[in-house]
Amino acid sequence: MECRDFITLAPVASSREFFAYGKKKVRDFTPEEAEGSAPFMEFHEPDDEIWVVMQWIQFEDGHRETGNLAYLRPPSTEEDAKRAMQRMIGFHEMSREDLIELSKCFKATEEDLAYIDNRHPNYQSQPDPRDSQAFDVYQARLKVLAGLHPQTVALVRLAEAAKDPAKRTLLEREALQAYFAELAHHWSNEEVLAWQRSNPVGTQWHCSSLRR
């Protein structure tokens, strides 16, 4: 059995989530929207109005992606739409732990579990010191990593101890810079060039310590 530790850097897109509701006439639904809507759509007249509750994600680079959609059967009111939107917001505010517990209440598919991982990536950080076992394992892993990345680990420790959020962010950036400086000693020129081509300037990163 082989067990080793490493640091990985994962790109994290800068985005914002939006929720809204509104009315839409049946005649204005595109074929794609009608296909994904509730079956009752076909039983209404073209001028009938359907309440639509939706979520979308706006990314920093300008593009947007549509999230969940909900269609309310007439004669639903605006108050019904508001409540539906609040339920949608409440679901998206659920923690990773809450979603995992929820998935135990039904036969969760791989797609359901993938949603949890995408919604709440399992980035690892310093455990609560009161959890002695997890905390000791984390400190041992940092000690092992310090053998290859001493400056990086030293800055990670300083960042974890920082109380001021601005100072913590600065130290995390310095730790990221130190990581690449130290990593250069272990990468070939070809590997460095390949990484630069696949990670253009401006890419945002989340630093995470993982175990395999």
Residue pairs with C-beta under 8 A, 6 or more apart in sequence:
3 211
3 212
4 212
5 141
5 144
5 145
5 209
5 210
5 211
5 212
6 145
6 210
6 212
7 145
7 149
7 152
7 179
7 207
7 208
7 209
7 210
8 208
8 210
9 176
9 179
9 205
9 206
9 207
9 208
10 121
10 123
10 205
10 206
10 208
11 199
11 203
11 204
11 205
11 206
12 204
12 205
12 206
13 59
13 60
13 204
14 59
14 60
14 204
15 57
15 58
15 59
15 60
16 57
16 58
17 55
17 56
17 57
17 58
17 67
17 92
18 55
18 56
18 57
18 58
19 53
19 54
19 55
19 85
19 88
19 89
19 92
20 53
20 54
20 85
21 51
21 52
21 53
21 54
21 78
21 81
21 82
21 84
21 85
22 51
22 52
22 81
23 49
23 50
23 51
23 52
24 49
24 50
24 52
25 46
25 47
25 48
25 49
25 50
26 41
26 44
26 45
26 46
26 47
26 48
26 49
26 50
27 46
27 47
29 37
29 41
29 50
34 41
34 42
36 69
37 50
37 69
37 71
38 71
38 73
40 71
40 73
41 50
41 71
44 50
44 74
48 74
49 74
50 71
50 72
50 74
51 71
51 72
51 76
51 78
51 80
51 81
51 84
52 69
52 70
52 71
52 72
53 69
53 70
53 71
53 72
53 81
53 84
53 85
53 88
54 66
54 67
54 68
54 69
54 70
55 66
55 67
55 68
55 69
55 88
55 92
56 64
56 65
56 66
56 67
57 64
57 65
57 67
58 64
59 65
68 88
70 84
70 88
72 80
72 81
72 84
92 119
94 102
95 120
96 116
96 119
96 120
96 122
99 115
99 116
99 119
99 120
100 116
103 112
103 113
103 116
121 206
123 206
123 208
124 138
124 208
124 209
124 210
124 211
125 160
125 208
125 209
126 135
126 138
126 160
127 134
127 135
127 138
128 134
128 135
129 135
138 209
141 209
141 211
142 153
142 156
142 157
142 209
145 152
145 153
145 209
146 153
146 154
148 182
148 186
149 178
149 179
149 182
149 183
150 182
151 178
151 181
151 182
152 175
152 178
152 179
152 182
155 171
155 172
155 174
155 175
155 178
156 175
156 207
156 209
158 171
159 168
159 171
159 172
159 175
162 168
162 171
172 207
175 207
176 205
176 207
179 207
184 192
187 195
